[in-house]
Amino acid sequence: MWVGGTALGLAVALGIVTAAIGQIETTTEAVALGVVSGLLIGAAQAAVLMRVSFSNAWLWVPATGLAWGVGWLVTSGIGVALAAGWPVYGLSGALASQVITAVALWSLVSSRKALQAAA
């Protein structure tokens, strides 16, 4: 479900952003693609987290939106040719976004463990 939700979120985001602004050519457009992609992917993934009793799974949505936006900002900042039409950011952006999502996931898991211990 995680992989399917991720793929669906990215596909819908690419469709929305491409319909709205066309080919990604500027850093602003790339960041917009990242934020929209991250929010939709995060929503799909948060639904999976909720199914396994993460009560604060909704926090995953803005964290993923932020991570994907930063990923595209970093990728465009190092000079990757945006006009090539890449659907996802490059290695530098992936590293940045993974740090953000790792911190967010750690926080979600830690808060879940704290709630379980208190119960």
Secondary structure in CASP SS format (residue, H / E / C, confidence):
PFRMAT SS
TARGET T0000
AUTHOR 0000-0000-0000
METHOD secondary structure of the structure
MODEL  1
M C 1.00
W H 1.00
V H 1.00
G H 1.00
G H 1.00
T H 1.00
A H 1.00
L H 1.00
G H 1.00
L H 1.00
A H 1.00
V H 1.00
A H 1.00
L H 1.00
G H 1.00
I H 1.00
V H 1.00
T H 1.00
A H 1.00
A H 1.00
I H 1.00
G C 1.00
Q C 1.00
I C 1.00
E C 1.00
T C 1.00
T H 1.00
T H 1.00
E H 1.00
A H 1.00
V H 1.00
A H 1.00
L H 1.00
G H 1.00
V H 1.00
V H 1.00
S H 1.00
G H 1.00
L H 1.00
L H 1.00
I H 1.00
G H 1.00
A H 1.00
A H 1.00
Q H 1.00
A H 1.00
A H 1.00
V H 1.00
L H 1.00
M H 1.00
R H 1.00
V C 1.00
S C 1.00
F C 1.00
S C 1.00
N C 1.00
A H 1.00
W H 1.00
L H 1.00
W H 1.00
V H 1.00
P H 1.00
A H 1.00
T H 1.00
G H 1.00
L H 1.00
A H 1.00
W H 1.00
G H 1.00
V H 1.00
G H 1.00
W H 1.00
L H 1.00
V H 1.00
T H 1.00
S H 1.00
G H 1.00
I C 1.00
G C 1.00
V C 1.00
A C 1.00
L H 1.00
A H 1.00
A H 1.00
G C 1.00
W C 1.00
P C 1.00
V C 1.00
Y C 1.00
G C 1.00
L H 1.00
S H 1.00
G H 1.00
A H 1.00
L H 1.00
A H 1.00
S H 1.00
Q H 1.00
V H 1.00
I H 1.00
T H 1.00
A H 1.00
V H 1.00
A H 1.00
L H 1.00
W H 1.00
S H 1.00
L H 1.00
V H 1.00
S H 1.00
S H 1.00
R H 1.00
K H 1.00
A H 1.00
L H 1.00
Q H 1.00
A H 1.00
A H 1.00
A C 1.00
END
